[in-house]
Amino acid sequence: MKFLTSKSFNDESVFFVKLRAYQALQNMSRQSLEKFLIQKFFKQAVIKNKILVFYFTNTTALMEFNAKKELIKAQLRIIYKQNFELFYKNYMLIFKDIKAELIILKNTQEKEVFKKEIFIEKSTGNFHIHDNVLKEKFLELQIIIKNNIKKDLNAKS
């Protein structure tokens, strides 16, 4: 399959030439993986030290790539020969070997942050106890409530 380019390379800025080279590399890499089920786990391809590095998001895809590395190389050779002028002469995309690496994507969904609600004491601690059995328990509660009110007043000032 030939890659078509409609722009001439003489009048373009370096940025756009590099961008088109990157896009051509991605297209070539995806096309070489078309016959395999690992294409959906393919993230990107980059040339590092004359090695074409495929990045996958799944460990099984990584293992599958390593098992079928020679078939992928053969497919890349065919694509490269068909588009030699584009890849070599225009973009200088040169690589001698291929390898795969795993890339771990961070969870992009925002986690809900639960704010700790501040407890505001609404009771004043002024109540009368008529039942003798519960009197001690209520006196303890009354002391706790009054201490909480004092702490809140001290914290505000």
Chimera marker file (.cmm) of the C-alpha trace (Angstrom):
<marker_set name="trace">
<marker id="1" x="0.000" y="0.000" z="0.000" r="1" g="1" b="0" radius="0.5"/>
<marker id="2" x="1.407" y="3.364" z="-1.010" r="1" g="1" b="0" radius="0.5"/>
<marker id="3" x="1.171" y="6.398" z="1.241" r="1" g="1" b="0" radius="0.5"/>
<marker id="4" x="0.075" y="9.507" z="-0.559" r="1" g="1" b="0" radius="0.5"/>
<marker id="5" x="1.470" y="12.932" z="0.190" r="1" g="1" b="0" radius="0.5"/>
<marker id="6" x="0.036" y="16.022" z="-1.422" r="1" g="1" b="0" radius="0.5"/>
<marker id="7" x="2.442" y="18.662" z="-0.096" r="1" g="1" b="0" radius="0.5"/>
<marker id="8" x="5.876" y="19.400" z="-1.423" r="1" g="1" b="0" radius="0.5"/>
<marker id="9" x="8.680" y="19.163" z="1.109" r="1" g="1" b="0" radius="0.5"/>
<marker id="10" x="10.704" y="22.166" z="0.006" r="1" g="1" b="0" radius="0.5"/>
<marker id="11" x="8.612" y="24.962" z="1.475" r="1" g="1" b="0" radius="0.5"/>
<marker id="12" x="7.514" y="23.392" z="4.777" r="1" g="1" b="0" radius="0.5"/>
<marker id="13" x="8.790" y="24.156" z="8.208" r="1" g="1" b="0" radius="0.5"/>
<marker id="14" x="10.773" y="21.577" z="10.149" r="1" g="1" b="0" radius="0.5"/>
<marker id="15" x="7.883" y="21.046" z="12.543" r="1" g="1" b="0" radius="0.5"/>
<marker id="16" x="5.496" y="19.876" z="9.839" r="1" g="1" b="0" radius="0.5"/>
<marker id="17" x="8.101" y="17.627" z="8.246" r="1" g="1" b="0" radius="0.5"/>
<marker id="18" x="8.735" y="15.965" z="11.619" r="1" g="1" b="0" radius="0.5"/>
<marker id="19" x="5.003" y="15.707" z="12.231" r="1" g="1" b="0" radius="0.5"/>
<marker id="20" x="4.436" y="13.983" z="8.891" r="1" g="1" b="0" radius="0.5"/>
<marker id="21" x="7.393" y="11.684" z="9.567" r="1" g="1" b="0" radius="0.5"/>
<marker id="22" x="5.860" y="10.727" z="12.914" r="1" g="1" b="0" radius="0.5"/>
<marker id="23" x="2.472" y="10.114" z="11.293" r="1" g="1" b="0" radius="0.5"/>
<marker id="24" x="4.046" y="8.018" z="8.535" r="1" g="1" b="0" radius="0.5"/>
<marker id="25" x="5.884" y="5.956" z="11.157" r="1" g="1" b="0" radius="0.5"/>
<marker id="26" x="2.647" y="5.387" z="13.087" r="1" g="1" b="0" radius="0.5"/>
<marker id="27" x="0.792" y="4.390" z="9.914" r="1" g="1" b="0" radius="0.5"/>
<marker id="28" x="3.552" y="1.991" z="8.892" r="1" g="1" b="0" radius="0.5"/>
<marker id="29" x="3.618" y="0.447" z="12.374" r="1" g="1" b="0" radius="0.5"/>
<marker id="30" x="-0.152" y="0.024" z="12.539" r="1" g="1" b="0" radius="0.5"/>
<marker id="31" x="-0.220" y="-1.435" z="9.051" r="1" g="1" b="0" radius="0.5"/>
<marker id="32" x="2.425" y="-4.009" z="9.969" r="1" g="1" b="0" radius="0.5"/>
<marker id="33" x="0.220" y="-5.168" z="12.858" r="1" g="1" b="0" radius="0.5"/>
<marker id="34" x="-3.010" y="-5.413" z="10.828" r="1" g="1" b="0" radius="0.5"/>
<marker id="35" x="-2.900" y="-9.204" z="10.531" r="1" g="1" b="0" radius="0.5"/>
<marker id="36" x="-2.560" y="-9.680" z="14.273" r="1" g="1" b="0" radius="0.5"/>
<marker id="37" x="-4.980" y="-9.165" z="17.128" r="1" g="1" b="0" radius="0.5"/>
<marker id="38" x="-2.504" y="-6.985" z="19.005" r="1" g="1" b="0" radius="0.5"/>
<marker id="39" x="-3.222" y="-3.884" z="16.954" r="1" g="1" b="0" radius="0.5"/>
<marker id="40" x="-5.901" y="-2.675" z="19.360" r="1" g="1" b="0" radius="0.5"/>
<marker id="41" x="-3.330" y="-2.621" z="22.202" r="1" g="1" b="0" radius="0.5"/>
<marker id="42" x="-0.784" y="-0.689" z="20.124" r="1" g="1" b="0" radius="0.5"/>
<marker id="43" x="-0.168" y="2.803" z="21.503" r="1" g="1" b="0" radius="0.5"/>
<marker id="44" x="2.652" y="4.274" z="19.405" r="1" g="1" b="0" radius="0.5"/>
<marker id="45" x="5.969" y="3.555" z="17.705" r="1" g="1" b="0" radius="0.5"/>
<marker id="46" x="9.207" y="5.503" z="18.068" r="1" g="1" b="0" radius="0.5"/>
<marker id="47" x="12.667" y="5.077" z="16.582" r="1" g="1" b="0" radius="0.5"/>
<marker id="48" x="15.371" y="5.021" z="19.273" r="1" g="1" b="0" radius="0.5"/>
<marker id="49" x="19.002" y="4.325" z="18.343" r="1" g="1" b="0" radius="0.5"/>
<marker id="50" x="17.985" y="2.817" z="14.995" r="1" g="1" b="0" radius="0.5"/>
<marker id="51" x="15.521" y="0.458" z="16.713" r="1" g="1" b="0" radius="0.5"/>
<marker id="52" x="11.809" y="0.757" z="16.011" r="1" g="1" b="0" radius="0.5"/>
<marker id="53" x="10.137" y="0.478" z="19.415" r="1" g="1" b="0" radius="0.5"/>
<marker id="54" x="6.472" y="-0.522" z="19.552" r="1" g="1" b="0" radius="0.5"/>
<marker id="55" x="4.626" y="0.496" z="22.724" r="1" g="1" b="0" radius="0.5"/>
<marker id="56" x="1.731" y="-1.668" z="23.870" r="1" g="1" b="0" radius="0.5"/>
<marker id="57" x="-0.763" y="-1.235" z="26.698" r="1" g="1" b="0" radius="0.5"/>
<marker id="58" x="-1.214" y="-4.942" z="27.385" r="1" g="1" b="0" radius="0.5"/>
<marker id="59" x="1.274" y="-7.592" z="28.509" r="1" g="1" b="0" radius="0.5"/>
<marker id="60" x="-0.359" y="-10.278" z="26.385" r="1" g="1" b="0" radius="0.5"/>
<marker id="61" x="0.076" y="-8.099" z="23.301" r="1" g="1" b="0" radius="0.5"/>
<marker id="62" x="3.734" y="-7.686" z="24.230" r="1" g="1" b="0" radius="0.5"/>
<marker id="63" x="4.189" y="-11.465" z="24.431" r="1" g="1" b="0" radius="0.5"/>
<marker id="64" x="2.316" y="-11.926" z="21.140" r="1" g="1" b="0" radius="0.5"/>
<marker id="65" x="4.579" y="-9.353" z="19.471" r="1" g="1" b="0" radius="0.5"/>
<marker id="66" x="7.706" y="-11.150" z="20.674" r="1" g="1" b="0" radius="0.5"/>
<marker id="67" x="6.332" y="-14.472" z="19.405" r="1" g="1" b="0" radius="0.5"/>
<marker id="68" x="5.545" y="-13.057" z="15.940" r="1" g="1" b="0" radius="0.5"/>
<marker id="69" x="8.458" y="-10.643" z="15.666" r="1" g="1" b="0" radius="0.5"/>
<marker id="70" x="9.841" y="-12.137" z="12.437" r="1" g="1" b="0" radius="0.5"/>
<marker id="71" x="6.450" y="-11.960" z="10.702" r="1" g="1" b="0" radius="0.5"/>
<marker id="72" x="6.087" y="-8.321" z="11.726" r="1" g="1" b="0" radius="0.5"/>
<marker id="73" x="9.616" y="-7.589" z="10.446" r="1" g="1" b="0" radius="0.5"/>
<marker id="74" x="8.739" y="-9.166" z="7.097" r="1" g="1" b="0" radius="0.5"/>
<marker id="75" x="5.592" y="-7.053" z="6.867" r="1" g="1" b="0" radius="0.5"/>
<marker id="76" x="7.585" y="-3.911" z="7.716" r="1" g="1" b="0" radius="0.5"/>
<marker id="77" x="10.115" y="-4.707" z="4.973" r="1" g="1" b="0" radius="0.5"/>
<marker id="78" x="7.324" y="-4.963" z="2.410" r="1" g="1" b="0" radius="0.5"/>
<marker id="79" x="5.754" y="-1.662" z="3.500" r="1" g="1" b="0" radius="0.5"/>
<marker id="80" x="9.150" y="0.075" z="3.611" r="1" g="1" b="0" radius="0.5"/>
<marker id="81" x="10.057" y="-1.086" z="0.088" r="1" g="1" b="0" radius="0.5"/>
<marker id="82" x="6.707" y="0.089" z="-1.287" r="1" g="1" b="0" radius="0.5"/>
<marker id="83" x="7.202" y="3.542" z="0.250" r="1" g="1" b="0" radius="0.5"/>
<marker id="84" x="10.982" y="3.792" z="0.074" r="1" g="1" b="0" radius="0.5"/>
<marker id="85" x="11.073" y="7.301" z="-1.328" r="1" g="1" b="0" radius="0.5"/>
<marker id="86" x="8.734" y="8.640" z="1.351" r="1" g="1" b="0" radius="0.5"/>
<marker id="87" x="10.331" y="6.902" z="4.347" r="1" g="1" b="0" radius="0.5"/>
<marker id="88" x="13.988" y="7.144" z="3.404" r="1" g="1" b="0" radius="0.5"/>
<marker id="89" x="14.446" y="10.111" z="1.108" r="1" g="1" b="0" radius="0.5"/>
<marker id="90" x="11.854" y="12.481" z="2.538" r="1" g="1" b="0" radius="0.5"/>
<marker id="91" x="11.695" y="11.565" z="6.237" r="1" g="1" b="0" radius="0.5"/>
<marker id="92" x="14.953" y="9.670" z="6.856" r="1" g="1" b="0" radius="0.5"/>
<marker id="93" x="13.139" y="6.952" z="8.810" r="1" g="1" b="0" radius="0.5"/>
<marker id="94" x="15.905" y="4.401" z="9.253" r="1" g="1" b="0" radius="0.5"/>
<marker id="95" x="15.826" y="1.472" z="11.670" r="1" g="1" b="0" radius="0.5"/>
<marker id="96" x="17.715" y="-1.817" z="11.825" r="1" g="1" b="0" radius="0.5"/>
<marker id="97" x="15.650" y="-3.832" z="14.314" r="1" g="1" b="0" radius="0.5"/>
<marker id="98" x="12.346" y="-3.810" z="16.157" r="1" g="1" b="0" radius="0.5"/>
<marker id="99" x="11.341" y="-4.407" z="19.751" r="1" g="1" b="0" radius="0.5"/>
<marker id="100" x="8.299" y="-3.951" z="21.945" r="1" g="1" b="0" radius="0.5"/>
<marker id="101" x="7.829" y="-2.349" z="25.330" r="1" g="1" b="0" radius="0.5"/>
<marker id="102" x="4.950" y="-2.071" z="27.733" r="1" g="1" b="0" radius="0.5"/>
<marker id="103" x="3.531" y="1.328" z="28.558" r="1" g="1" b="0" radius="0.5"/>
<marker id="104" x="1.336" y="1.686" z="31.614" r="1" g="1" b="0" radius="0.5"/>
<marker id="105" x="-1.388" y="4.267" z="31.270" r="1" g="1" b="0" radius="0.5"/>
<marker id="106" x="-2.571" y="6.126" z="34.318" r="1" g="1" b="0" radius="0.5"/>
<marker id="107" x="-6.243" y="6.053" z="35.104" r="1" g="1" b="0" radius="0.5"/>
<marker id="108" x="-7.605" y="9.231" z="33.572" r="1" g="1" b="0" radius="0.5"/>
<marker id="109" x="-10.866" y="9.129" z="35.439" r="1" g="1" b="0" radius="0.5"/>
<marker id="110" x="-10.878" y="11.525" z="38.314" r="1" g="1" b="0" radius="0.5"/>
<marker id="111" x="-11.432" y="9.933" z="41.668" r="1" g="1" b="0" radius="0.5"/>
<marker id="112" x="-14.102" y="11.497" z="43.760" r="1" g="1" b="0" radius="0.5"/>
<marker id="113" x="-12.656" y="13.307" z="46.700" r="1" g="1" b="0" radius="0.5"/>
<marker id="114" x="-14.822" y="13.051" z="49.730" r="1" g="1" b="0" radius="0.5"/>
<marker id="115" x="-14.512" y="16.044" z="51.959" r="1" g="1" b="0" radius="0.5"/>
<marker id="116" x="-14.548" y="15.279" z="55.613" r="1" g="1" b="0" radius="0.5"/>
<marker id="117" x="-17.572" y="17.047" z="56.936" r="1" g="1" b="0" radius="0.5"/>
<marker id="118" x="-16.839" y="19.083" z="60.003" r="1" g="1" b="0" radius="0.5"/>
<marker id="119" x="-19.110" y="18.231" z="62.866" r="1" g="1" b="0" radius="0.5"/>
<marker id="120" x="-20.779" y="21.280" z="64.316" r="1" g="1" b="0" radius="0.5"/>
<marker id="121" x="-22.132" y="20.842" z="67.818" r="1" g="1" b="0" radius="0.5"/>
<marker id="122" x="-25.746" y="21.955" z="67.866" r="1" g="1" b="0" radius="0.5"/>
<marker id="123" x="-26.506" y="21.037" z="71.438" r="1" g="1" b="0" radius="0.5"/>
<marker id="124" x="-25.655" y="23.422" z="74.253" r="1" g="1" b="0" radius="0.5"/>
<marker id="125" x="-25.395" y="20.721" z="76.908" r="1" g="1" b="0" radius="0.5"/>
<marker id="126" x="-28.060" y="22.331" z="79.032" r="1" g="1" b="0" radius="0.5"/>
<marker id="127" x="-30.651" y="19.702" z="79.772" r="1" g="1" b="0" radius="0.5"/>
<marker id="128" x="-32.283" y="18.354" z="82.910" r="1" g="1" b="0" radius="0.5"/>
<marker id="129" x="-32.195" y="14.688" z="83.840" r="1" g="1" b="0" radius="0.5"/>
<marker id="130" x="-35.141" y="13.189" z="85.722" r="1" g="1" b="0" radius="0.5"/>
<marker id="131" x="-34.309" y="9.475" z="85.476" r="1" g="1" b="0" radius="0.5"/>
<marker id="132" x="-31.790" y="8.333" z="88.103" r="1" g="1" b="0" radius="0.5"/>
<marker id="133" x="-30.668" y="5.274" z="86.111" r="1" g="1" b="0" radius="0.5"/>
<marker id="134" x="-29.561" y="7.322" z="83.124" r="1" g="1" b="0" radius="0.5"/>
<marker id="135" x="-28.383" y="10.336" z="85.121" r="1" g="1" b="0" radius="0.5"/>
<marker id="136" x="-24.673" y="9.313" z="85.137" r="1" g="1" b="0" radius="0.5"/>
<marker id="137" x="-24.636" y="8.648" z="81.369" r="1" g="1" b="0" radius="0.5"/>
<marker id="138" x="-26.275" y="11.960" z="80.601" r="1" g="1" b="0" radius="0.5"/>
<marker id="139" x="-23.878" y="13.817" z="82.890" r="1" g="1" b="0" radius="0.5"/>
<marker id="140" x="-20.944" y="12.319" z="80.944" r="1" g="1" b="0" radius="0.5"/>
<marker id="141" x="-22.558" y="13.410" z="77.674" r="1" g="1" b="0" radius="0.5"/>
<marker id="142" x="-23.157" y="16.883" z="79.064" r="1" g="1" b="0" radius="0.5"/>
<marker id="143" x="-19.454" y="17.233" z="79.985" r="1" g="1" b="0" radius="0.5"/>
<marker id="144" x="-18.352" y="16.012" z="76.532" r="1" g="1" b="0" radius="0.5"/>
<marker id="145" x="-20.681" y="18.442" z="74.759" r="1" g="1" b="0" radius="0.5"/>
<marker id="146" x="-19.501" y="21.415" z="76.812" r="1" g="1" b="0" radius="0.5"/>
<marker id="147" x="-15.843" y="20.471" z="76.168" r="1" g="1" b="0" radius="0.5"/>
<marker id="148" x="-16.521" y="20.284" z="72.417" r="1" g="1" b="0" radius="0.5"/>
<marker id="149" x="-18.101" y="23.731" z="72.505" r="1" g="1" b="0" radius="0.5"/>
<marker id="150" x="-15.022" y="25.131" z="74.277" r="1" g="1" b="0" radius="0.5"/>
<marker id="151" x="-12.689" y="23.508" z="71.690" r="1" g="1" b="0" radius="0.5"/>
<marker id="152" x="-14.714" y="24.971" z="68.816" r="1" g="1" b="0" radius="0.5"/>
<marker id="153" x="-14.605" y="28.436" z="70.344" r="1" g="1" b="0" radius="0.5"/>
<marker id="154" x="-10.834" y="28.177" z="70.906" r="1" g="1" b="0" radius="0.5"/>
<marker id="155" x="-10.273" y="26.949" z="67.341" r="1" g="1" b="0" radius="0.5"/>
<marker id="156" x="-12.223" y="29.843" z="65.827" r="1" g="1" b="0" radius="0.5"/>
<marker id="157" x="-10.302" y="32.474" z="67.764" r="1" g="1" b="0" radius="0.5"/>
<link id1="1" id2="2" r="1" g="1" b="0" radius="0.2"/>
<link id1="2" id2="3" r="1" g="1" b="0" radius="0.2"/>
<link id1="3" id2="4" r="1" g="1" b="0" radius="0.2"/>
<link id1="4" id2="5" r="1" g="1" b="0" radius="0.2"/>
<link id1="5" id2="6" r="1" g="1" b="0" radius="0.2"/>
<link id1="6" id2="7" r="1" g="1" b="0" radius="0.2"/>
<link id1="7" id2="8" r="1" g="1" b="0" radius="0.2"/>
<link id1="8" id2="9" r="1" g="1" b="0" radius="0.2"/>
<link id1="9" id2="10" r="1" g="1" b="0" radius="0.2"/>
<link id1="10" id2="11" r="1" g="1" b="0" radius="0.2"/>
<link id1="11" id2="12" r="1" g="1" b="0" radius="0.2"/>
<link id1="12" id2="13" r="1" g="1" b="0" radius="0.2"/>
<link id1="13" id2="14" r="1" g="1" b="0" radius="0.2"/>
<link id1="14" id2="15" r="1" g="1" b="0" radius="0.2"/>
<link id1="15" id2="16" r="1" g="1" b="0" radius="0.2"/>
<link id1="16" id2="17" r="1" g="1" b="0" radius="0.2"/>
<link id1="17" id2="18" r="1" g="1" b="0" radius="0.2"/>
<link id1="18" id2="19" r="1" g="1" b="0" radius="0.2"/>
<link id1="19" id2="20" r="1" g="1" b="0" radius="0.2"/>
<link id1="20" id2="21" r="1" g="1" b="0" radius="0.2"/>
<link id1="21" id2="22" r="1" g="1" b="0" radius="0.2"/>
<link id1="22" id2="23" r="1" g="1" b="0" radius="0.2"/>
<link id1="23" id2="24" r="1" g="1" b="0" radius="0.2"/>
<link id1="24" id2="25" r="1" g="1" b="0" radius="0.2"/>
<link id1="25" id2="26" r="1" g="1" b="0" radius="0.2"/>
<link id1="26" id2="27" r="1" g="1" b="0" radius="0.2"/>
<link id1="27" id2="28" r="1" g="1" b="0" radius="0.2"/>
<link id1="28" id2="29" r="1" g="1" b="0" radius="0.2"/>
<link id1="29" id2="30" r="1" g="1" b="0" radius="0.2"/>
<link id1="30" id2="31" r="1" g="1" b="0" radius="0.2"/>
<link id1="31" id2="32" r="1" g="1" b="0" radius="0.2"/>
<link id1="32" id2="33" r="1" g="1" b="0" radius="0.2"/>
<link id1="33" id2="34" r="1" g="1" b="0" radius="0.2"/>
<link id1="34" id2="35" r="1" g="1" b="0" radius="0.2"/>
<link id1="35" id2="36" r="1" g="1" b="0" radius="0.2"/>
<link id1="36" id2="37" r="1" g="1" b="0" radius="0.2"/>
<link id1="37" id2="38" r="1" g="1" b="0" radius="0.2"/>
<link id1="38" id2="39" r="1" g="1" b="0" radius="0.2"/>
<link id1="39" id2="40" r="1" g="1" b="0" radius="0.2"/>
<link id1="40" id2="41" r="1" g="1" b="0" radius="0.2"/>
<link id1="41" id2="42" r="1" g="1" b="0" radius="0.2"/>
<link id1="42" id2="43" r="1" g="1" b="0" radius="0.2"/>
<link id1="43" id2="44" r="1" g="1" b="0" radius="0.2"/>
<link id1="44" id2="45" r="1" g="1" b="0" radius="0.2"/>
<link id1="45" id2="46" r="1" g="1" b="0" radius="0.2"/>
<link id1="46" id2="47" r="1" g="1" b="0" radius="0.2"/>
<link id1="47" id2="48" r="1" g="1" b="0" radius="0.2"/>
<link id1="48" id2="49" r="1" g="1" b="0" radius="0.2"/>
<link id1="49" id2="50" r="1" g="1" b="0" radius="0.2"/>
<link id1="50" id2="51" r="1" g="1" b="0" radius="0.2"/>
<link id1="51" id2="52" r="1" g="1" b="0" radius="0.2"/>
<link id1="52" id2="53" r="1" g="1" b="0" radius="0.2"/>
<link id1="53" id2="54" r="1" g="1" b="0" radius="0.2"/>
<link id1="54" id2="55" r="1" g="1" b="0" radius="0.2"/>
<link id1="55" id2="56" r="1" g="1" b="0" radius="0.2"/>
<link id1="56" id2="57" r="1" g="1" b="0" radius="0.2"/>
<link id1="57" id2="58" r="1" g="1" b="0" radius="0.2"/>
<link id1="58" id2="59" r="1" g="1" b="0" radius="0.2"/>
<link id1="59" id2="60" r="1" g="1" b="0" radius="0.2"/>
<link id1="60" id2="61" r="1" g="1" b="0" radius="0.2"/>
<link id1="61" id2="62" r="1" g="1" b="0" radius="0.2"/>
<link id1="62" id2="63" r="1" g="1" b="0" radius="0.2"/>
<link id1="63" id2="64" r="1" g="1" b="0" radius="0.2"/>
<link id1="64" id2="65" r="1" g="1" b="0" radius="0.2"/>
<link id1="65" id2="66" r="1" g="1" b="0" radius="0.2"/>
<link id1="66" id2="67" r="1" g="1" b="0" radius="0.2"/>
<link id1="67" id2="68" r="1" g="1" b="0" radius="0.2"/>
<link id1="68" id2="69" r="1" g="1" b="0" radius="0.2"/>
<link id1="69" id2="70" r="1" g="1" b="0" radius="0.2"/>
<link id1="70" id2="71" r="1" g="1" b="0" radius="0.2"/>
<link id1="71" id2="72" r="1" g="1" b="0" radius="0.2"/>
<link id1="72" id2="73" r="1" g="1" b="0" radius="0.2"/>
<link id1="73" id2="74" r="1" g="1" b="0" radius="0.2"/>
<link id1="74" id2="75" r="1" g="1" b="0" radius="0.2"/>
<link id1="75" id2="76" r="1" g="1" b="0" radius="0.2"/>
<link id1="76" id2="77" r="1" g="1" b="0" radius="0.2"/>
<link id1="77" id2="78" r="1" g="1" b="0" radius="0.2"/>
<link id1="78" id2="79" r="1" g="1" b="0" radius="0.2"/>
<link id1="79" id2="80" r="1" g="1" b="0" radius="0.2"/>
<link id1="80" id2="81" r="1" g="1" b="0" radius="0.2"/>
<link id1="81" id2="82" r="1" g="1" b="0" radius="0.2"/>
<link id1="82" id2="83" r="1" g="1" b="0" radius="0.2"/>
<link id1="83" id2="84" r="1" g="1" b="0" radius="0.2"/>
<link id1="84" id2="85" r="1" g="1" b="0" radius="0.2"/>
<link id1="85" id2="86" r="1" g="1" b="0" radius="0.2"/>
<link id1="86" id2="87" r="1" g="1" b="0" radius="0.2"/>
<link id1="87" id2="88" r="1" g="1" b="0" radius="0.2"/>
<link id1="88" id2="89" r="1" g="1" b="0" radius="0.2"/>
<link id1="89" id2="90" r="1" g="1" b="0" radius="0.2"/>
<link id1="90" id2="91" r="1" g="1" b="0" radius="0.2"/>
<link id1="91" id2="92" r="1" g="1" b="0" radius="0.2"/>
<link id1="92" id2="93" r="1" g="1" b="0" radius="0.2"/>
<link id1="93" id2="94" r="1" g="1" b="0" radius="0.2"/>
<link id1="94" id2="95" r="1" g="1" b="0" radius="0.2"/>
<link id1="95" id2="96" r="1" g="1" b="0" radius="0.2"/>
<link id1="96" id2="97" r="1" g="1" b="0" radius="0.2"/>
<link id1="97" id2="98" r="1" g="1" b="0" radius="0.2"/>
<link id1="98" id2="99" r="1" g="1" b="0" radius="0.2"/>
<link id1="99" id2="100" r="1" g="1" b="0" radius="0.2"/>
<link id1="100" id2="101" r="1" g="1" b="0" radius="0.2"/>
<link id1="101" id2="102" r="1" g="1" b="0" radius="0.2"/>
<link id1="102" id2="103" r="1" g="1" b="0" radius="0.2"/>
<link id1="103" id2="104" r="1" g="1" b="0" radius="0.2"/>
<link id1="104" id2="105" r="1" g="1" b="0" radius="0.2"/>
<link id1="105" id2="106" r="1" g="1" b="0" radius="0.2"/>
<link id1="106" id2="107" r="1" g="1" b="0" radius="0.2"/>
<link id1="107" id2="108" r="1" g="1" b="0" radius="0.2"/>
<link id1="108" id2="109" r="1" g="1" b="0" radius="0.2"/>
<link id1="109" id2="110" r="1" g="1" b="0" radius="0.2"/>
<link id1="110" id2="111" r="1" g="1" b="0" radius="0.2"/>
<link id1="111" id2="112" r="1" g="1" b="0" radius="0.2"/>
<link id1="112" id2="113" r="1" g="1" b="0" radius="0.2"/>
<link id1="113" id2="114" r="1" g="1" b="0" radius="0.2"/>
<link id1="114" id2="115" r="1" g="1" b="0" radius="0.2"/>
<link id1="115" id2="116" r="1" g="1" b="0" radius="0.2"/>
<link id1="116" id2="117" r="1" g="1" b="0" radius="0.2"/>
<link id1="117" id2="118" r="1" g="1" b="0" radius="0.2"/>
<link id1="118" id2="119" r="1" g="1" b="0" radius="0.2"/>
<link id1="119" id2="120" r="1" g="1" b="0" radius="0.2"/>
<link id1="120" id2="121" r="1" g="1" b="0" radius="0.2"/>
<link id1="121" id2="122" r="1" g="1" b="0" radius="0.2"/>
<link id1="122" id2="123" r="1" g="1" b="0" radius="0.2"/>
<link id1="123" id2="124" r="1" g="1" b="0" radius="0.2"/>
<link id1="124" id2="125" r="1" g="1" b="0" radius="0.2"/>
<link id1="125" id2="126" r="1" g="1" b="0" radius="0.2"/>
<link id1="126" id2="127" r="1" g="1" b="0" radius="0.2"/>
<link id1="127" id2="128" r="1" g="1" b="0" radius="0.2"/>
<link id1="128" id2="129" r="1" g="1" b="0" radius="0.2"/>
<link id1="129" id2="130" r="1" g="1" b="0" radius="0.2"/>
<link id1="130" id2="131" r="1" g="1" b="0" radius="0.2"/>
<link id1="131" id2="132" r="1" g="1" b="0" radius="0.2"/>
<link id1="132" id2="133" r="1" g="1" b="0" radius="0.2"/>
<link id1="133" id2="134" r="1" g="1" b="0" radius="0.2"/>
<link id1="134" id2="135" r="1" g="1" b="0" radius="0.2"/>
<link id1="135" id2="136" r="1" g="1" b="0" radius="0.2"/>
<link id1="136" id2="137" r="1" g="1" b="0" radius="0.2"/>
<link id1="137" id2="138" r="1" g="1" b="0" radius="0.2"/>
<link id1="138" id2="139" r="1" g="1" b="0" radius="0.2"/>
<link id1="139" id2="140" r="1" g="1" b="0" radius="0.2"/>
<link id1="140" id2="141" r="1" g="1" b="0" radius="0.2"/>
<link id1="141" id2="142" r="1" g="1" b="0" radius="0.2"/>
<link id1="142" id2="143" r="1" g="1" b="0" radius="0.2"/>
<link id1="143" id2="144" r="1" g="1" b="0" radius="0.2"/>
<link id1="144" id2="145" r="1" g="1" b="0" radius="0.2"/>
<link id1="145" id2="146" r="1" g="1" b="0" radius="0.2"/>
<link id1="146" id2="147" r="1" g="1" b="0" radius="0.2"/>
<link id1="147" id2="148" r="1" g="1" b="0" radius="0.2"/>
<link id1="148" id2="149" r="1" g="1" b="0" radius="0.2"/>
<link id1="149" id2="150" r="1" g="1" b="0" radius="0.2"/>
<link id1="150" id2="151" r="1" g="1" b="0" radius="0.2"/>
<link id1="151" id2="152" r="1" g="1" b="0" radius="0.2"/>
<link id1="152" id2="153" r="1" g="1" b="0" radius="0.2"/>
<link id1="153" id2="154" r="1" g="1" b="0" radius="0.2"/>
<link id1="154" id2="155" r="1" g="1" b="0" radius="0.2"/>
<link id1="155" id2="156" r="1" g="1" b="0" radius="0.2"/>
<link id1="156" id2="157" r="1" g="1" b="0" radius="0.2"/>
</marker_set>
